[in-house]
Amino acid sequence: MALLRPPALLLALVVSELHCLPWFINVSESQGPGTTIHSFSFNCTAHMPMLELVHVQPPTTFFNQPSLSRWQKIYVGTVTLNSLARLDALAVNHYELQLRFTCGNNVTEGPLYVDVYRDPGYSPCSGRFASPAGEIIQVRETVTPGAQLYTLLLPGLELQHAQISINSAQDPPYFPGPFSINGQGWLLAPSQGLKGQAGKVFQLQILVTFGQNRSCHGMLKVKVLPVPSSQISFLGQARNITILDDLAPGSQVVQVRARGFDVRYEILSPVPCPLFSIGRGDGVVRTTAPLELAQAWGAAVTRLQVKAYERLRPWASVDLDLTVNVRSVNRWPPRCLPAMLVTEIPETTPVGTVLNTFTCTDPDSPGSTLNYELRFHSPPGPASLCLRGRALEVNATLDCDTPGACFQHAASILVLDGGQPLMTTEVPVLVMVIPVNEFSPACVPHTFRIREDAGPHTLLGSVVGTDKDYPHNSIEYDISGGPTAFSVDRLSGEIHLLGSLDYELQTLYRLTVLVTDQSQDQDPTNRRSGSCTITIEVEDVNDHAPECQPPFQELTIYAPLGRSVEVTKVSCWVPQEPQRLVFSYSIVGGNSQSRFSLQGPILVLNNMLGPPWPEQPHTHELLIRVADAGRSIPHLSATATVIVHLVPWSTSTAATRTRSAAVTSVTTPLLVTDTEAFWQPEPWFVVVLTVTSALFLLALGWLFSRLFQGLAQMLQTPRKPAQALLLNSIQGTEESIEGFMEAPRMEMPQTPSSAMSLQLFDGRAQDSRESPSSQTTLHLGPLSLFSPSQHLLSPPGNHYLLFP
């Protein structure tokens, strides 16, 4: 039959709700080993739970310790039958299991009651009878022929009309006669008896048939025991005796005692016995000669066979074998190599490593067996070392990674020779454990936040490095590559800001921090390192005020009464932060009569409420404050100026008299926006224009300087006849003009100081005879030389020369 269980769903059992115990479980006696008796679940989130079977009443080993497994987020406990479980409802039909559940510091106990019920279809062949070894019964060889030896009728079989028979062979000469089973299920001894069958074991295969064509098999083993020949016997007596070789003749070695009436003792072997004798009445064994082994090595071991018998019935006797070992008197302690052990081992030495094997001998008894004992001094108690025979081994993991764990192990090996008196030798042992850098340090990735307006040397936080090697905080920190805006303290792991930050340029930094251990190994170059990523997020700080375009507006509004009119829309943004789009708008000036309001960035004229509307045009100069909104602080703002010229809207009413009604005509309001256009060149154009103007002015200055230099040279030329003077003037002028047009630097020939004088033409007629200097006239801008009798020359460059 199937095992009866609680409801199909597992019972969710919280530690605080264990008051639902006890549980009552019904189990069929047909359930075999490994059957699950009961399953239940526990909820223990903060600790590792533990479920124990404390005890069982009545005591039995049929139940295993509960198993505990995790299923999703709960722990499931299961109680099962072990491999030896054989339930029998007629023998025991009720068990009480005391369970203990532990979750952290909470411990709760409760009983589990198991009731075993009968199963009519269950096979009765169980227990040892049905096991491969079978059931063993012991009988003496003097048992009466045909006597009852064993009851085979199992419980409940009398109701099923079971038939029991022996189906194994019982052939002579091994069997003295056949064993038989009567109708009541009794195993009967052979009719010939078992006399002389002592020591034999008879195996009987039993067939049990019951019910409708149902059967099972079992085995019985009958062991025949001998019967003592008499009632005399030795009491509990040690068979091996050890004595020293310095005993004097007549000294007592041992006393033997036997149970019986008027018992006598004698030595049967060896005969004669030169070293020992026994008292016939008291059984005391004594020495009869000196036992010095130095003179008689044959006395080291003597085997005595002692007989005890009753004086009136000498045939009622019993024998006892004694072994007498003679040891020499101990005079010298054992000698050991090495006499002292001092060694160093790394903490990674595997368990079972042999540190040294000690060789010790006993001078008093060469070849004798010595005993070795390991005694700890510092730290006390067995821990990391053990002694196996003569070998000193590592017993446990040598761990230097906890405070105070890596130290010197001071011990001693005590060698005992086993002689009399006992002599010992102590071998000092000093084992020094050397730390080894086994583990690489590590640090936990972390994210720090810093405001973009933080100043240099600002502390962001600390990188926490850990190392399983001791000491755990012997770590150095360093930044591997990455930005140079941050630094880490080599010893403390503190991260500092070195420069300035700008959220608009970079919002996230990732630093790879290296952690390297130090001073954790005997070899200073054996260092390990690890790394972790530190993320630094720059928090935005509002450091740019919004700008409005245009910052100044002037508008003329024609608005009727009783209606609200949109005046303009204020357009603002932050050029450095184009992603910032949320602003708050407020009128901070010029709205004394509250005629205007803001709907977001839209300026609205309210004509429905407020004071009476003026009949004349009125001008309002409004100051609108635009501030950025959001979590970023501080909130910066800008002010936009809007000048609004309000012109009252006049309504003309044309009334026409009719018989029915008067019609009033209302003109639709007109919004006029006056926008001043201006040109704002690009910055590059301003730069190009400035450079071009400067070059032009430099070239113009250079040109004028060359002209004035030529004039000065002509004024210094001496007087000559008119033709020569004119020719020189024309040549000098041509050379000067060619020098300006062709741009090479040319020097005029030096002339005497009495050069003809030149005069600028002022537009008036002059007589050439009035003054020597009036013979030629030079006019600049355009440049001209005038003479009454010469024609006009026009060189390139719009410079005109007139010759006389």
C-alpha positions in Angstrom: 0.0 0.0 0.0 1.1 3.5 -0.7 2.5 5.5 2.2 -0.1 7.7 3.8 1.1 11.3 3.8 -0.1 14.7 5.0 -1.9 16.8 2.4 -0.3 16.9 -1.1 1.0 20.4 -0.6 4.1 20.6 1.6 3.6 22.2 5.0 5.3 25.7 5.0 6.8 25.9 8.4 8.4 29.1 9.6 10.6 29.0 12.7 8.2 31.1 14.6 5.3 28.7 13.7 6.7 25.4 14.9 3.9 25.2 17.4 2.0 23.1 14.7 4.0 20.1 16.0 3.5 17.3 16.7 2.8 15.4 13.4 1.1 12.0 13.3 2.1 9.6 10.5 0.7 6.2 9.6 3.1 3.8 7.9 2.5 0.3 6.6 4.7 -2.5 7.9 5.4 -3.4 4.3 7.5 -0.3 3.7 11.1 -1.2 3.1 14.5 0.5 3.4 14.8 4.0 1.8 11.1 4.7 2.1 10.2 8.4 2.8 8.3 8.6 6.0 7.5 12.3 6.0 8.6 15.5 4.1 8.1 19.1 5.3 9.5 22.5 4.5 11.1 25.2 6.5 11.7 28.9 5.9 15.0 30.2 7.1 16.3 33.1 5.0 19.1 34.6 7.1 21.0 31.5 8.2 21.8 27.9 7.1 19.2 25.7 8.8 19.9 22.3 10.4 17.5 19.5 11.1 18.4 16.7 13.5 16.9 13.5 14.8 17.5 13.7 18.6 16.2 10.3 19.7 13.7 7.6 18.9 11.3 5.8 21.4 11.5 2.9 21.7 15.2 2.9 20.7 15.8 1.7 17.2 18.1 2.3 14.2 15.3 2.0 11.6 15.3 5.8 10.9 18.0 7.8 9.1 19.0 11.3 10.2 16.7 13.8 8.3 18.1 15.1 5.1 17.7 18.8 4.3 17.7 20.2 0.7 16.9 23.5 -0.8 13.9 23.9 -3.2 13.5 27.3 -4.7 13.5 29.6 -1.6 12.6 27.0 1.1 14.4 24.1 2.7 12.7 20.7 2.5 13.4 18.1 5.2 12.8 14.4 4.7 12.7 11.5 7.1 13.5 8.0 5.6 13.9 4.4 6.6 17.5 3.1 6.6 18.8 -0.1 5.0 18.2 -2.2 8.2 14.6 -1.2 8.7 12.2 -4.0 9.1 8.8 -2.8 10.4 6.6 -5.3 12.2 3.2 -4.0 13.5 2.9 -7.0 15.9 6.3 -6.3 17.4 6.3 -2.5 17.6 3.4 -0.4 16.2 4.3 3.0 17.5 7.5 5.1 17.3 8.1 8.6 18.6 10.8 10.6 16.8 12.1 13.8 18.5 13.2 16.4 15.9 15.2 19.5 16.4 15.2 22.4 13.9 17.9 25.1 14.2 17.9 28.4 12.3 20.6 30.8 13.5 20.0 31.2 17.3 16.5 29.8 17.1 16.2 26.2 18.2 12.9 24.4 18.3 12.1 20.8 19.0 9.0 18.7 18.3 7.8 15.1 18.1 6.9 13.1 15.0 4.6 10.1 15.9 4.8 7.1 13.5 2.1 4.5 13.8 2.8 1.1 12.1 -0.3 -0.7 10.9 -0.7 -4.3 9.6 -0.6 -5.1 5.9 -2.4 -8.4 5.1 -0.6 -8.7 1.8 2.8 -8.2 3.3 5.4 -11.0 3.0 6.2 -12.5 6.4 9.7 -13.5 5.5 11.6 -10.5 6.9 14.4 -9.8 9.3 17.4 -12.0 9.6 15.3 -15.0 8.6 15.0 -13.6 5.1 18.5 -12.1 4.9 21.3 -13.9 2.9 23.1 -14.7 6.2 20.0 -16.2 7.7 19.0 -16.7 11.3 21.6 -18.4 13.5 20.6 -20.6 16.5 22.9 -22.4 18.9 22.3 -25.7 20.7 24.4 -28.0 22.7 25.3 -31.4 21.4 23.6 -33.0 24.4 20.2 -31.7 23.3 17.4 -34.3 23.6 16.5 -35.9 20.3 13.4 -34.4 18.8 13.5 -31.4 21.1 12.0 -28.1 20.0 14.9 -25.9 18.8 13.2 -22.8 17.1 9.7 -21.4 16.4 9.2 -20.8 12.7 5.6 -19.8 12.7 5.8 -16.1 12.0 3.2 -13.7 13.4 0.0 -13.7 11.5 0.7 -16.9 9.5 -1.7 -18.9 11.6 -4.6 -16.8 10.1 -3.3 -17.5 6.6 -3.0 -21.3 6.9 0.7 -21.1 6.1 2.7 -24.3 5.3 6.4 -24.4 6.3 8.8 -27.0 5.0 12.6 -27.6 4.7 13.5 -27.8 1.0 17.3 -28.2 1.4 19.2 -31.5 1.4 20.0 -33.2 4.7 22.2 -36.0 3.5 24.5 -38.1 5.7 27.2 -38.4 6.7 27.3 -34.6 7.5 23.7 -34.6 8.9 23.2 -37.2 11.7 19.5 -37.2 10.8 16.9 -34.8 9.2 15.6 -31.8 11.1 11.8 -31.4 10.9 9.0 -28.8 11.3 5.7 -29.7 12.9 2.3 -28.2 12.2 2.8 -25.5 14.9 5.9 -24.2 13.1 8.5 -25.6 15.5 11.9 -26.7 14.3 12.7 -30.1 15.9 16.1 -31.8 16.5 16.9 -35.0 14.6 15.6 -38.2 16.1 19.2 -39.4 16.3 20.3 -36.5 18.5 23.4 -34.3 18.0 25.9 -36.1 20.1 29.4 -35.9 18.6 28.3 -33.0 16.2 30.0 -30.3 18.2 31.5 -27.5 16.1 29.2 -28.2 13.1 26.8 -25.7 11.5 23.8 -27.0 9.7 22.2 -24.8 7.1 18.4 -25.3 6.5 16.5 -23.6 3.6 13.0 -22.9 4.7 10.0 -22.5 2.3 6.9 -20.6 3.6 3.7 -20.9 1.5 0.7 -18.8 2.5 -2.4 -17.2 0.9 -3.2 -17.9 -2.7 0.0 -19.1 -4.4 2.2 -16.8 -2.3 5.5 -17.9 -0.8 8.8 -16.7 0.5 12.2 -18.2 1.5 14.4 -18.0 4.6 17.4 -19.6 6.1 18.2 -21.1 9.5 21.7 -22.0 10.7 22.0 -24.5 13.6 25.3 -24.3 15.4 26.2 -27.2 17.7 28.2 -26.3 20.8 30.3 -28.7 22.8 29.6 -29.6 26.4 32.5 -29.1 29.0 33.9 -32.4 30.3 33.6 -31.3 33.9 32.7 -28.4 36.1 36.3 -27.4 37.0 37.6 -24.3 35.2 40.2 -21.5 35.6 39.1 -18.1 36.6 39.9 -15.1 34.5 43.6 -15.2 34.2 46.2 -13.3 32.2 48.0 -15.6 29.8 51.1 -13.4 29.3 53.3 -12.3 32.3 56.4 -10.1 32.1 59.0 -10.1 34.9 62.5 -8.5 35.4 65.7 -10.6 35.3 66.7 -9.3 38.8 64.2 -11.4 40.7 65.7 -13.6 43.3 65.1 -17.4 43.4 61.8 -18.1 45.2 60.1 -14.8 44.1 56.5 -15.0 43.2 55.7 -14.7 39.5 52.0 -15.2 39.3 49.1 -17.1 41.0 46.6 -19.1 39.1 43.1 -20.0 40.4 40.6 -22.6 39.3 36.9 -23.2 40.2 36.3 -26.7 41.7 36.3 -28.8 44.8 39.7 -29.3 46.5 41.7 -28.3 43.4 45.4 -29.2 43.0 47.9 -27.7 40.5 50.9 -29.0 38.6 53.2 -28.0 35.7 52.7 -30.3 32.7 55.3 -28.7 30.5 58.2 -28.3 30.3 59.3 -31.3 32.4 61.6 -30.9 34.1 61.1 -27.1 34.6 64.5 -25.6 35.7 63.3 -22.0 36.2 59.8 -22.1 37.7 57.7 -24.1 40.1 54.0 -24.0 41.2 52.5 -24.6 44.6 50.2 -27.7 44.5 47.7 -26.2 46.9 47.8 -22.4 46.2 48.7 -22.3 42.5 51.6 -19.7 43.0 54.3 -19.8 40.3 57.7 -19.0 41.7 61.3 -18.7 40.3 63.7 -21.5 41.2 66.9 -20.1 39.7 68.5 -16.7 38.8 67.0 -15.2 35.6 69.8 -12.9 34.5 69.6 -12.7 30.8 73.2 -11.7 30.4 74.1 -15.3 31.5 71.1 -17.2 30.3 69.4 -15.8 27.2 67.2 -18.9 27.0 65.2 -17.6 30.0 63.8 -14.6 28.0 60.6 -16.5 27.1 59.2 -19.6 28.9 55.9 -21.3 28.1 54.2 -23.1 30.9 51.3 -25.5 30.7 49.6 -25.7 34.1 47.0 -28.3 35.0 44.2 -27.9 37.6 42.3 -31.0 38.9 40.2 -32.2 41.8 42.0 -34.2 44.3 39.2 -36.7 44.7 38.4 -36.9 40.9 41.7 -36.6 39.1 40.0 -37.1 35.7 38.1 -33.8 36.2 40.8 -31.5 35.1 41.5 -28.4 32.9 44.7 -27.0 31.4 46.0 -23.4 31.2 48.9 -22.1 29.0 51.1 -19.3 30.5 53.9 -17.4 28.8 56.5 -15.8 31.1 58.6 -13.0 29.5 61.8 -12.0 31.3 63.2 -8.5 30.7 66.5 -7.2 31.8 66.6 -4.3 34.3 66.5 -0.9 32.6 69.7 1.1 33.1 70.0 3.4 30.1 67.5 5.7 28.4 66.9 5.4 24.6 69.2 7.2 22.2 67.7 9.1 19.3 68.9 10.6 16.0 68.4 13.5 15.5 68.6 14.6 19.2 66.9 17.9 18.3 64.8 19.0 15.3 64.6 22.6 14.1 63.0 23.1 10.7 61.2 25.7 8.6 58.2 24.8 6.4 56.0 27.0 4.2 52.4 27.3 5.2 51.4 25.6 1.9 53.0 22.3 3.0 50.4 19.5 2.2 48.9 17.5 4.9 50.7 14.2 5.4 54.2 15.6 4.5 56.9 13.8 6.6 59.1 16.4 8.4 61.5 13.9 9.9 61.8 10.2 10.9 63.4 9.6 14.2 65.7 6.6 14.8 66.0 5.5 18.4 67.6 2.5 20.1 67.6 1.1 23.6 71.2 0.3 24.8 69.8 -2.1 27.4 67.8 -4.1 25.0 68.9 -3.7 21.4 66.1 -4.4 18.9 63.4 -3.9 21.5 60.3 -2.0 20.6 60.1 1.6 21.7 57.1 3.8 22.2 56.9 7.4 20.9 54.6 10.2 22.2 54.2 13.7 20.8 53.8 16.4 23.4 52.9 20.0 22.4 54.2 23.0 24.3 53.3 26.1 22.2 50.6 26.2 21.1 49.2 23.6 23.6 47.2 20.7 22.3 47.5 18.7 19.1 46.9 20.9 16.0 49.1 21.0 13.0 51.6 18.1 13.7 51.1 14.5 14.4 53.4 11.5 15.0 52.8 8.3 13.1 55.2 5.7 14.4 58.6 7.3 14.2 57.6 9.9 11.6 56.6 13.4 12.4 54.0 14.6 9.8 51.9 17.6 9.0 48.5 16.9 10.5 46.4 19.9 9.3 46.5 22.8 7.0 49.1 25.4 8.1 47.3 28.7 7.9 49.1 32.0 8.4 46.2 34.1 7.2 44.5 34.6 10.5 45.9 36.8 13.3 48.1 34.7 15.6 47.8 31.6 13.5 51.3 31.7 11.9 53.7 30.9 14.7 56.3 28.5 15.9 55.2 25.1 16.9 57.2 24.0 19.9 56.9 20.3 20.9 58.8 17.4 22.1 58.9 13.7 21.3 59.0 11.5 24.3 60.6 8.1 23.7 59.8 5.3 26.2 61.7 2.0 26.3 59.2 0.0 28.2 61.8 -1.3 30.7 61.8 -1.4 34.5 62.3 1.2 35.7 60.9 3.1 32.8 63.5 5.2 31.0 62.6 8.0 28.6 64.3 10.4 26.2 62.8 13.7 25.1 63.6 15.1 21.7 62.9 18.9 21.3 61.1 19.9 18.2 60.8 23.4 16.8 58.8 23.9 13.6 58.6 27.4 12.2 55.9 28.1 9.7 56.8 30.5 6.9 54.1 32.7 5.4 53.5 32.3 1.7 51.7 34.8 -0.6 48.9 32.6 -1.7 46.1 34.9 -2.7 45.8 38.0 -4.9 44.3 41.1 -3.3 41.0 42.3 -4.6 38.8 45.4 -4.3 35.2 46.0 -4.8 34.0 48.1 -7.7 32.4 51.3 -6.5 30.7 54.4 -7.9 31.4 57.8 -6.5 29.6 61.1 -7.3 31.2 64.5 -7.3 29.9 68.0 -8.1 31.4 69.6 -11.1 32.3 72.7 -9.1 34.4 70.7 -6.6 37.8 72.1 -6.0 41.2 70.4 -6.2 42.1 68.0 -3.5 38.5 67.1 -2.8 38.1 63.7 -1.2 35.7 61.4 -3.2 36.0 58.3 -1.1 38.3 55.3 -0.4 39.0 52.1 -2.3 38.8 49.2 0.1 41.2 46.4 -0.8 41.1 43.0 0.8 43.6 40.2 0.9 43.2 36.8 2.4 46.8 36.7 3.2 47.9 38.0 6.6 48.3 40.9 7.3 45.1 41.7 5.4 45.6 45.5 5.1 49.2 45.5 3.7 48.1 46.8 0.3 49.3 49.5 -2.0 47.0 51.4 -4.3 47.7 52.9 -7.8 45.8 54.0 -10.8 46.5 52.2 -14.1 46.5 54.7 -17.0 43.2 56.5 -17.3 42.5 60.2 -16.8 44.9 62.4 -14.8 42.2 64.4 -13.1 42.2 62.0 -10.1 44.8 60.4 -7.8 44.7 57.6 -5.2 46.7 57.6 -2.0 49.2 54.8 -2.1 48.6 53.5 1.4 45.0 54.6 2.4 43.3 54.2 -1.0 41.7 57.6 -0.8 40.7 59.1 -4.1 41.3 62.8 -4.5 40.4 65.3 -7.3 43.5 66.9 -8.9 42.0 69.4 -11.3 38.7 70.9 -12.3 35.6 69.2 -13.8 33.2 70.2 -16.4 29.9 68.3 -16.7 29.4 69.6 -20.2 32.7 68.1 -21.4 32.7 64.8 -19.6 30.1 63.3 -17.2 31.7 59.9 -16.4 35.2 58.8 -15.5 36.4 55.2 -15.1 39.5 54.5 -13.1 41.3 51.1 -13.0 42.7 50.9 -9.5 45.5 48.4 -9.0 45.9 46.8 -5.5 49.2 45.2 -4.8 50.1 43.3 -1.6 53.4 43.7 0.2 55.4 42.0 3.0 53.3 38.8 2.8 56.0 36.4 1.8 59.5 35.6 2.8 60.5 36.5 -0.7 59.9 40.3 -1.0 59.7 40.0 -4.8 56.8 37.6 -4.6 53.9 40.1 -4.8 50.4 39.7 -6.2 48.1 42.3 -7.5 44.4 42.7 -8.5 42.3 45.5 -9.9 38.8 46.9 -9.8 37.0 49.6 -11.7 36.0 52.8 -9.9 33.3 54.8 -11.6 33.1 58.5 -10.9 30.0 60.3 -12.0 30.1 64.1 -12.3 27.0 65.8 -11.0 25.8 68.8 -13.0 26.0 72.1 -11.3 24.1 75.0 -12.9 26.8 77.4 -13.9 25.4 78.9 -17.1 22.5 81.4 -17.1 19.9 81.2 -19.9 20.0 83.7 -22.8 17.0 85.2 -24.6 16.9 86.0 -28.2 16.1 88.8 -28.8 16.8 90.2 -25.3 14.8 93.3 -26.2 11.5 93.6 -28.0 9.2 96.6 -28.7 5.7 95.9 -30.0 2.5 97.9 -30.7 -0.7 96.1 -29.7 -4.2 97.0 -30.8 -6.5 95.0 -28.5 -10.2 95.2 -27.8 -11.8 95.1 -24.4 -13.1 91.8 -23.1 -10.6 89.6 -24.8 -7.1 88.2 -24.0 -4.4 88.7 -26.7 -1.1 86.9 -27.1 1.5 89.6 -27.2 4.8 87.7 -27.9 6.7 84.5 -27.0 9.9 84.8 -25.1 12.5 82.4 -26.6 15.3 81.5 -24.3 17.9 78.7 -24.0 21.3 77.9 -22.5 23.9 77.8 -25.4 26.4 75.8 -23.3 23.7 73.3 -22.3 21.3 72.8 -25.2 19.7 69.8 -23.5 18.4 72.1 -20.8 14.9 73.0 -22.0 12.9 73.6 -18.8 12.6 77.2 -17.7 10.3 79.2 -15.4 9.0 82.6 -16.5 7.8 85.5 -14.3 7.1 89.2 -14.7 9.2 91.1 -12.3 8.7 94.7 -13.4 6.4 97.0 -15.3 3.2 95.1 -14.7 1.9 97.4 -12.0 -1.7 97.1 -13.2 -1.5 93.4 -13.7 -2.7 93.7 -17.3 -0.2 91.1 -18.5 0.4 87.5 -17.5 2.6 84.7 -18.6 1.4 81.3 -19.9 4.8 79.6 -20.0 7.0 81.6 -22.4 3.9 83.3 -23.9 3.1 86.9 -22.8 -0.6 87.5 -22.7 -2.6 90.8 -22.4 -5.6 90.4 -20.2 -8.5 92.8 -21.1 -11.3 91.0 -19.3 -10.4 91.9 -15.8 -8.4 94.7 -14.1 -8.7 98.4 -14.0 -10.6 100.4 -16.6 -9.1 100.5 -20.0 -7.3 103.8 -20.8 -8.7 105.8 -23.7 -5.2 107.0 -24.8 -2.2 104.9 -26.0 -0.1 103.7 -23.2 3.4 102.1 -23.0 4.4 99.3 -20.7 8.0 98.3 -20.2 7.9 94.7 -18.9 10.8 92.9 -17.3 10.5 89.1 -17.7 12.7 86.9 -15.5 13.6 83.6 -17.1 15.2 81.1 -14.7 16.2 77.5 -15.3 14.2 74.9 -13.5 14.9 71.3 -12.4 17.1 69.7 -9.7 20.3 71.5 -10.7 21.2 74.2 -8.2 21.8 77.1 -8.0 19.0 78.4 -10.3 20.4 81.1 -12.6 18.2 83.6 -14.5 18.2 86.2 -17.2 15.9 89.2 -17.8 14.2 90.0 -21.1 12.8 93.4 -21.8 9.5 93.8 -23.7 8.1 97.2 -24.4 4.5 97.1 -25.4 2.7 100.1 -26.8 -1.0 99.6 -26.1 -3.4 101.4 -28.5 -7.0 101.3 -27.4 -9.2 99.7 -30.1 -12.0 102.0 -31.0 -15.2 100.4 -32.2 -17.3 102.2 -34.8 -21.0 101.6 -34.6 -23.2 102.1 -37.6 -26.8 101.9 -36.7 -29.4 101.7 -39.5 -32.9 102.3 -38.5 -35.2 99.6 -39.7 -38.4 98.2 -38.5 -36.9 95.1 -37.0 -33.6 95.9 -35.3 -30.4 97.9 -35.3 -27.2 96.3 -36.6 -23.9 97.1 -35.0 -20.6 96.6 -36.9 -17.5 95.7 -34.9 -14.1 95.8 -36.5 -11.8 92.8 -35.9 -8.8 93.7 -33.7 -5.5 94.0 -35.6 -2.1 93.0 -34.0 0.8 95.0 -35.4 4.3 93.8 -34.6 7.2 96.2 -35.2 10.5 94.4 -35.5 13.8 96.3 -36.0 16.1 94.5 -38.3 19.8 94.8 -37.8 22.8 93.1 -39.3 25.1 91.2 -37.1 28.1 89.9 -39.0 29.8 86.6 -38.3 32.9 86.8 -36.1 35.2 85.5 -38.9 34.0 88.3 -41.2 34.9 91.0 -38.6 38.4 89.5 -38.3 39.0 89.5 -42.2 37.7 93.0 -42.6 39.9 94.3 -39.8 43.0 92.7 -41.3 42.2 93.9 -44.8 41.7 97.5 -43.6 45.0 97.5 -41.7 46.9 96.2 -44.8 45.2 98.9 -47.0 46.2 101.7 -44.6 49.8 100.4 -44.5 50.0 100.4 -48.3 48.5 103.9 -48.6 51.0 105.3 -46.1 53.8 103.7 -48.0 52.6 105.3 -51.2 52.4 108.8 -49.8 55.9 108.5 -48.2 57.3 107.7 -51.7 55.6 110.7 -53.3 56.9 113.2 -50.7 60.4 111.7 -51.0 60.3 112.4 -54.8 59.1 116.0 -54.2 61.9 116.7 -51.8 64.5 115.5 -54.3 63.2 117.8 -57.1 63.2 120.9 -54.8 66.9 120.3 -54.2 67.8 120.3 -58.0 70.2 123.5 -59.1 69.0 126.1 -61.7 69.8 125.4 -65.3 68.6 126.5 -68.7 64.9 126.1 -69.2 65.2 123.1 -71.5 67.6 121.2 -69.3 65.6 122.1 -66.2 62.4 120.9 -67.9 64.1 117.8 -69.1 65.4 117.0 -65.7 62.1 117.7 -64.1 60.3 115.4 -66.6 62.8 112.7 -66.1 62.7 112.9 -62.3 59.0 112.9 -62.3 58.7 109.9 -64.6 61.2 108.0 -62.5 59.2 108.9 -59.4 55.9 107.8 -61.0 57.4 104.6 -62.3 58.8 103.8 -58.9 55.3 104.1 -57.4 53.7 102.0 -60.1 56.3 99.2 -60.4 57.0 99.1 -56.6 60.8 98.7 -56.7 62.8 100.9 -54.5 64.8 103.4 -56.6 66.9 106.3 -55.5 66.9 109.6 -57.3 70.3 111.1 -58.3 71.6 113.8 -56.0 71.1 117.3 -57.3 72.6 120.5 -56.1 70.8 122.6 -53.6 69.8 125.1 -56.1 67.0 123.0 -57.7 64.2 124.7 -59.3 61.3 125.4 -57.0 58.0 123.7 -57.6 54.6 125.2 -56.7 51.3 123.6 -56.3 48.7 124.7 -58.7 45.8 126.4 -56.9 43.7 127.1 -60.0 44.7 130.7 -60.6 46.6 132.0 -63.6 50.1 133.1 -63.0 52.7 134.7 -65.1 55.8 132.7 -65.5 57.9 135.7 -65.4 56.8 136.8 -62.0 58.9 134.3 -60.2 61.4 131.7 -61.2 59.4 129.1 -59.5 56.4 129.7 -61.6 57.8 128.0 -64.7 56.4 124.6 -63.7 53.5 123.7 -61.5 53.0 120.2 -59.8 49.5 119.3 -58.8 48.8 116.2 -56.7 45.5 114.4 -56.4 45.5 113.9 -59.3 49.1 114.8 -59.6 49.8 117.4 -62.4 52.6 119.5 -63.8 51.4 122.5 -65.7 53.2 124.6 -68.4 51.8 127.1 -70.9 53.4 125.6 -73.9 53.5 121.9 -73.3 51.1 119.1 -73.9 49.6 116.7 -71.2 51.1 113.3 -70.3 49.0 110.8 -68.5 50.9 107.9 -67.0 49.1 104.9 -65.3 47.6 105.3 -61.9 45.5 108.4 -62.6 48.4 110.7 -62.0 48.5 113.6 -64.5 51.7 115.5 -65.6 51.6 118.8 -67.5 54.8 119.9 -69.3 55.5 123.6 -70.4 
